[in-house]
Amino acid sequence: MNRNLGALVALCHELSKLRVKVGLSDARPALSVRGDLVQRKTWIEIDPSGEWFVWRRDDQACHAADDPAGAAKKIAEYLKARDAGPGEGR
């Protein structure tokens, strides 16, 4: 298995433990994630160096690709904050 794909599969497993909705792209090595099925997707890829999971390219949110559990926690926190409704404390 390709190293990047292996890292994405490990991340997928960790995200599912946190009840994050995860999809695997069939067109490229990437995951789509969202906190709930009605929320918009965020795409997660491995950067060209193979060292980082990357999401939110506007601010280069990332986490080390050799720590899928830590990345999953950061991504779940990001989704929760992003999707919080009014009065839910961002």
C-alpha atoms as one frame of an Amber mdcrd trajectory, in Angstrom:
protein
   0.000   0.000   0.000   1.229   3.481  -0.856   2.608   5.259   2.235   0.286
   8.250   1.836  -2.750   6.044   1.334  -1.781   4.052   4.433  -1.589   7.264
   6.466  -5.003   8.366   5.182  -6.527   4.987   6.065  -5.073   5.245   9.584
  -6.492   8.768   9.880  -9.875   7.536   8.631  -9.891   4.870  11.356  -9.041
   7.420  14.069 -11.656   9.903  12.835 -14.362   7.233  12.839 -13.576   6.537
  16.514 -14.430  10.208  17.148 -17.724   9.873  15.215 -16.562  12.127  12.394
 -18.224  11.306   9.064 -15.436  10.261   6.681 -15.340   9.589   2.948 -12.451
   8.437   0.784 -11.995  10.111  -2.595 -11.991   7.762  -5.558 -10.212  10.325
  -7.742  -7.187  11.148  -5.577  -5.643  10.161  -2.265  -7.761  12.327   0.037
 -10.433  12.121   2.727 -13.543  14.215   3.063 -14.751  14.844   6.588 -17.687
  16.521   8.267 -19.145  16.439  11.737 -22.661  15.719  10.515 -24.137  14.674
   7.195 -25.718  18.110   6.707 -22.439  20.012   7.224 -20.082  20.959   4.403
 -17.099  18.740   3.669 -13.502  19.522   4.433 -10.863  17.740   2.354  -7.723
  16.297   3.929  -4.677  15.379   1.869  -1.045  14.534   2.453   1.307  17.337
   1.448   3.825  16.658  -1.364   6.609  15.876   1.135   4.488  13.093   2.659
   5.069  14.524   6.136   1.794  16.344   6.867  -1.965  15.912   6.796  -3.236
  19.223   5.380  -6.687  20.799   5.473  -7.908  24.390   5.217  -5.354  25.468
   2.666  -6.251  29.118   3.336  -4.348  28.995   6.629  -2.364  25.784   6.113
  -3.932  23.852   9.009  -1.867  20.683   9.267  -0.631  17.908  11.541   2.161
  15.350  11.282   1.199  12.396   9.078   2.887   9.958  11.469   0.371  10.874
  14.215  -3.100  10.002  12.899  -4.666   9.984  16.387  -3.408  13.502  17.105
  -4.484  14.710  13.675  -7.948  13.201  14.145  -8.356  15.052  17.433  -7.330
  18.373  15.843  -9.635  17.825  12.868 -12.603  16.891  15.091 -12.023  20.034
  17.187 -11.803  22.135  14.024 -15.089  20.703  12.694 -16.853  21.234  16.013
 -15.744  24.879  16.183 -16.496  25.512  12.507 -19.965  23.997  12.674 -21.023
  25.469  16.028 -24.291  27.328  15.806 -25.046  30.690  17.400 -24.633  30.551
  21.157 -22.718  27.270  21.085 -19.436  28.997  21.839 -16.879  28.890  19.087
